[in-house]
């Protein structure tokens, strides 16, 4: 990824401001086109996602339909509604944000606004939920995603150390580092990075916040984070990653990952630390027990 230029950034932020301000009007116009029995059920509750998914499955038969520019307006409305339900009902109150970096390959999901969580971990894009819901046709994917995000919030809240987490807060450069080998220990990452920075004369940058949370202090109160996740839900999410993945890596291996490390940097609106995050991931990638997955784009780090 690379940062877009100043003109592109300004134009994109102007568009995003308009997109935010028009949410209510766009959703109201869309709801007016729906049958009355569905309209009254779309009350911004998590349960309304079940009724919405039934409508989606009746309207779209193929996941490709969820990427077709012909359906752009209705897909924007549906995705915005899903995002609003999550924004209004998740305890950590995620907020709409927009990407100001550009992918090396074209991806329509890059352009769509995403929701940024205010507690670890992540940003997530409601637009990406539609193709999978249409493909599997189970009728519970949207509500299931809400429940998953609720579980993530509760889990993170329960394990956050009472010691104040340093840094500026927020999230940039987010990845799942899938663990292929259960013998992996987070200290393996710590030792590699400590050695790298010691050779550069920058010792002391890498240390543990707690046994599951590794920090890299970049100075100026900016930190990169590596947080080990060994909870039961990781395996199910690995299976879902494998199911959606369209690349050449072994899907069975991806689906078998029971543990992962969640990586992110503090919020970095000016992309001051973009090269540092690439440096860190390149060093980690040398460990053959690990696979670095960019969950927002559905690709692995070594596929860029």
C-alpha positions as CSV (number, residue, x, y, z in Angstrom):
1,X,0.0,0.0,0.0
2,X,1.1,3.6,-0.5
3,X,-0.3,6.9,0.6
4,X,-2.3,8.8,-1.9
5,X,-1.2,12.3,-2.9
6,X,-2.5,15.5,-1.2
7,X,-5.1,16.3,-3.9
8,X,-6.4,12.7,-3.9
9,X,-6.6,12.8,-0.1
10,X,-8.5,16.0,0.0
11,X,-11.0,14.9,-2.7
12,X,-11.5,11.6,-0.9
13,X,-12.1,13.3,2.5
14,X,-14.6,15.6,0.9
15,X,-16.4,12.7,-0.6
16,X,-16.4,10.9,2.7
17,X,-17.8,13.9,4.5
18,X,-20.7,13.9,2.0
19,X,-21.1,10.2,2.4
20,X,-21.4,10.5,6.2
21,X,-23.8,13.4,6.1
22,X,-26.0,11.6,3.6
23,X,-26.4,8.3,5.5
24,X,-29.8,9.1,6.9
25,X,-31.2,10.4,3.6
26,X,-29.8,7.4,1.6
27,X,-31.1,4.8,4.0
28,X,-34.5,6.5,4.1
29,X,-34.7,6.6,0.3
30,X,-33.7,2.9,0.1
31,X,-36.2,1.8,2.8
32,X,-39.0,3.6,0.9
33,X,-38.4,1.2,-2.0
34,X,-38.8,-1.9,0.2
35,X,-42.0,-3.9,1.0
36,X,-43.7,-2.5,4.1
37,X,-43.4,-5.8,6.0
38,X,-39.6,-5.6,5.6
39,X,-39.4,-1.8,6.2
40,X,-40.9,-2.0,9.6
41,X,-38.4,-4.7,10.7
42,X,-35.4,-2.7,9.8
43,X,-35.3,-0.9,13.1
44,X,-31.4,-0.8,13.5
45,X,-31.5,-3.7,16.0
46,X,-29.1,-6.6,15.6
47,X,-32.0,-8.9,15.0
48,X,-33.0,-6.8,12.0
49,X,-29.9,-8.2,10.2
50,X,-31.7,-11.6,10.0
51,X,-34.6,-10.0,8.1
52,X,-32.2,-8.1,5.9
53,X,-30.2,-11.2,5.0
54,X,-33.4,-12.9,4.0
55,X,-34.1,-10.0,1.6
56,X,-30.5,-10.2,0.3
57,X,-30.8,-13.9,-0.5
58,X,-34.1,-13.4,-2.3
59,X,-32.6,-10.6,-4.4
60,X,-29.1,-12.0,-5.2
61,X,-28.3,-15.5,-6.3
62,X,-24.6,-15.1,-7.0
63,X,-21.8,-13.5,-5.0
64,X,-20.7,-11.7,-8.1
65,X,-23.9,-9.7,-8.0
66,X,-22.5,-8.1,-4.8
67,X,-19.6,-6.7,-6.8
68,X,-21.6,-5.6,-9.9
69,X,-21.5,-1.8,-10.5
70,X,-25.1,-2.1,-11.8
71,X,-26.2,-2.8,-8.1
72,X,-23.9,-0.1,-6.7
73,X,-26.7,2.0,-5.0
74,X,-28.6,-0.8,-3.4
75,X,-25.4,-2.4,-2.2
76,X,-24.2,0.8,-0.8
77,X,-27.5,1.2,1.1
78,X,-27.4,-2.4,2.4
79,X,-23.8,-2.1,3.5
80,X,-24.4,1.2,5.1
81,X,-27.4,-0.2,7.1
82,X,-25.3,-3.1,8.3
83,X,-22.6,-0.7,9.4
84,X,-25.0,1.5,11.2
85,X,-26.5,-1.5,13.1
86,X,-23.0,-2.5,14.2
87,X,-22.1,1.1,15.0
88,X,-25.2,1.7,17.2
89,X,-25.2,-1.7,19.0
90,X,-21.6,-2.7,19.6
91,X,-20.4,-1.6,23.1
92,X,-17.2,-0.1,21.9
93,X,-19.0,2.1,19.4
94,X,-17.0,1.8,16.2
95,X,-16.8,4.8,14.0
96,X,-16.9,5.2,10.2
97,X,-13.6,6.0,8.6
98,X,-12.1,6.0,5.2
99,X,-8.8,4.6,3.8
100,X,-6.2,7.1,2.6
101,X,-3.8,4.6,1.2
102,X,-3.9,3.0,-2.3
103,X,-3.6,-0.7,-3.0
104,X,-1.2,-1.9,-5.6
105,X,-4.1,-3.8,-7.2
106,X,-7.6,-2.6,-7.8
107,X,-10.1,-3.5,-5.1
108,X,-13.6,-2.0,-4.8
109,X,-13.5,-2.7,-1.1
110,X,-10.6,-0.2,-0.7
111,X,-12.9,2.7,-1.7
112,X,-15.8,1.7,0.6
113,X,-15.8,3.3,4.1
114,X,-15.1,0.9,7.0
115,X,-15.8,0.8,10.7
116,X,-12.9,1.4,13.1
117,X,-13.2,-0.1,16.6
118,X,-12.2,2.0,19.6
119,X,-10.9,-1.0,21.5
120,X,-8.6,-3.7,20.2
121,X,-8.6,-4.9,17.6
122,X,-9.8,-3.9,14.3
123,X,-11.3,-2.1,11.4
124,X,-13.8,-4.0,9.4
125,X,-15.7,-3.4,6.2
126,X,-19.5,-4.2,6.1
127,X,-19.3,-4.3,2.3
128,X,-17.2,-7.5,2.4
129,X,-19.9,-9.4,4.3
130,X,-22.3,-9.6,1.4
131,X,-20.5,-11.9,-1.1
132,X,-20.0,-14.6,1.6
133,X,-23.6,-14.3,2.9
134,X,-24.9,-14.8,-0.7
135,X,-22.5,-17.6,-1.3
136,X,-23.2,-19.8,1.7
137,X,-26.9,-18.9,1.8
138,X,-27.3,-19.9,5.5
139,X,-29.3,-16.8,6.4
140,X,-27.4,-16.1,9.6
141,X,-24.1,-14.6,8.5
142,X,-24.9,-10.9,9.2
143,X,-26.3,-11.5,12.7
144,X,-23.5,-14.0,13.3
145,X,-20.9,-11.4,12.5
146,X,-22.5,-9.0,15.0
147,X,-22.3,-11.7,17.7
148,X,-18.7,-12.4,16.8
149,X,-17.7,-8.7,17.1
150,X,-19.6,-8.6,20.5
151,X,-17.6,-11.7,21.6
152,X,-14.3,-10.1,20.5
153,X,-15.2,-6.9,22.5
154,X,-16.0,-8.9,25.6
155,X,-12.9,-11.0,25.3
156,X,-10.6,-8.1,24.8
157,X,-12.2,-6.3,27.7
158,X,-11.5,-9.2,30.0
159,X,-7.8,-9.6,29.1
160,X,-6.7,-6.0,28.9
161,X,-4.1,-5.5,31.6
162,X,-4.9,-3.1,34.4
163,X,-1.6,-1.5,33.5
164,X,-2.3,1.4,31.2
165,X,-1.4,0.6,27.6
166,X,1.1,3.1,26.2
167,X,0.8,4.8,22.9
168,X,-1.5,7.2,21.0
169,X,-4.4,4.7,20.7
170,X,-6.3,4.0,17.5
171,X,-5.4,1.5,14.8
172,X,-3.3,1.5,11.7
173,X,-1.5,-1.3,9.7
174,X,-3.7,-4.1,11.0
175,X,-3.0,-7.8,10.2
176,X,-3.7,-11.3,11.6
177,X,-0.5,-13.3,11.9
178,X,-1.7,-16.9,11.6
179,X,0.3,-19.5,13.6
180,X,0.8,-22.7,11.6
181,X,2.8,-24.5,14.4
182,X,1.5,-24.8,17.9
183,X,5.0,-24.8,19.3
184,X,5.2,-21.0,18.5
185,X,5.9,-18.7,21.3
186,X,5.5,-14.9,21.2
187,X,9.0,-14.6,22.5
188,X,10.2,-15.8,19.0
189,X,9.0,-12.5,17.5
190,X,10.5,-10.5,20.5
191,X,13.9,-12.1,20.1
192,X,14.1,-11.5,16.3
193,X,13.0,-7.8,16.6
194,X,15.3,-7.2,19.7
195,X,18.2,-8.6,17.7
196,X,17.4,-6.4,14.6
197,X,17.1,-3.2,16.6
198,X,20.2,-4.0,18.7
199,X,22.2,-4.3,15.5
200,X,20.9,-0.9,14.5
201,X,22.0,0.6,17.8
202,X,18.4,0.9,19.0
203,X,18.2,-1.6,21.8
204,X,15.3,-1.4,24.2
205,X,12.6,-0.7,21.7
206,X,11.0,-4.1,22.0
207,X,9.5,-5.3,25.3
208,X,6.4,-7.1,26.8
209,X,3.5,-5.2,28.1
210,X,2.2,-8.5,29.5
211,X,2.8,-12.1,28.6
212,X,0.4,-11.9,25.6
213,X,1.1,-8.4,24.4
214,X,4.5,-7.4,22.8
215,X,5.3,-3.7,22.2
216,X,7.7,-2.0,19.8
217,X,8.4,1.6,20.9
218,X,9.1,3.8,17.9
219,X,9.5,7.0,20.0
220,X,7.2,10.0,20.1
221,X,4.7,7.9,22.0
222,X,4.1,5.7,19.0
223,X,3.9,1.9,19.3
224,X,3.4,-1.2,17.3
225,X,1.5,-4.0,19.0
226,X,1.7,-7.8,18.8
227,X,-1.1,-9.5,20.8
228,X,-1.3,-13.3,21.1
229,X,-4.8,-14.7,20.7
230,X,-5.3,-18.4,21.8
231,X,-9.1,-18.2,22.3
232,X,-11.4,-20.9,20.9
233,X,-12.9,-18.5,18.3
234,X,-9.6,-18.2,16.4
235,X,-10.0,-21.7,14.7
236,X,-13.5,-20.8,13.4
237,X,-12.3,-17.5,12.1
238,X,-9.3,-19.3,10.4
239,X,-11.8,-21.6,8.7
240,X,-13.8,-18.6,7.5
241,X,-10.6,-16.9,6.2
242,X,-9.7,-20.1,4.2
243,X,-13.3,-20.2,2.8
244,X,-13.1,-16.7,1.5
245,X,-9.5,-16.8,0.4
246,X,-8.9,-16.8,-3.4
247,X,-5.1,-17.1,-3.6
248,X,-2.7,-19.9,-4.0
249,X,-1.8,-20.7,-0.4
250,X,-2.9,-24.0,1.2
251,X,-6.5,-23.5,2.4
252,X,-6.4,-26.5,4.6
253,X,-3.4,-25.2,6.4
254,X,-5.0,-21.8,6.8
255,X,-8.2,-23.4,8.2
256,X,-6.1,-25.3,10.7
257,X,-4.6,-22.3,12.5
258,X,-5.9,-22.4,16.1
259,X,-3.9,-19.4,17.4
260,X,-2.8,-16.1,15.9
261,X,-1.0,-12.9,16.7
262,X,-2.9,-9.7,16.1
263,X,-0.7,-6.9,14.8
264,X,-1.4,-3.2,14.6
265,X,0.2,0.2,15.0
266,X,-1.2,3.2,16.8
267,X,-3.3,5.5,14.6
268,X,-1.0,7.1,12.0
269,X,-3.0,9.6,9.9
270,X,0.0,10.9,8.1
271,X,1.5,7.5,7.4
272,X,4.7,8.4,9.2
273,X,5.3,4.8,10.2
274,X,4.3,3.0,7.1
275,X,7.8,1.9,6.2
276,X,8.4,0.8,9.8
277,X,5.4,-1.5,9.8
278,X,6.7,-3.1,6.5
279,X,10.1,-3.6,8.1
280,X,8.6,-5.4,11.1
281,X,6.4,-7.7,9.0
282,X,9.3,-8.5,6.6
283,X,11.4,-9.7,9.6
284,X,8.5,-11.7,11.0
285,X,7.8,-13.3,7.7
286,X,11.1,-15.2,7.9
287,X,9.6,-17.4,10.6
288,X,8.1,-20.3,8.7
289,X,5.6,-20.9,11.6
290,X,3.7,-17.8,10.6
291,X,1.5,-16.4,7.8
292,X,0.7,-12.7,7.8
293,X,-2.9,-12.1,6.6
294,X,-4.3,-8.7,5.6
295,X,-7.9,-9.4,6.6
296,X,-9.2,-6.1,5.2
297,X,-8.0,-7.0,1.7
298,X,-8.2,-10.8,1.9
299,X,-4.6,-11.4,0.9
300,X,-1.3,-12.4,2.6
301,X,1.6,-10.0,3.1
302,X,3.9,-11.9,0.7
303,X,1.3,-11.7,-2.1
304,X,1.5,-7.9,-2.4
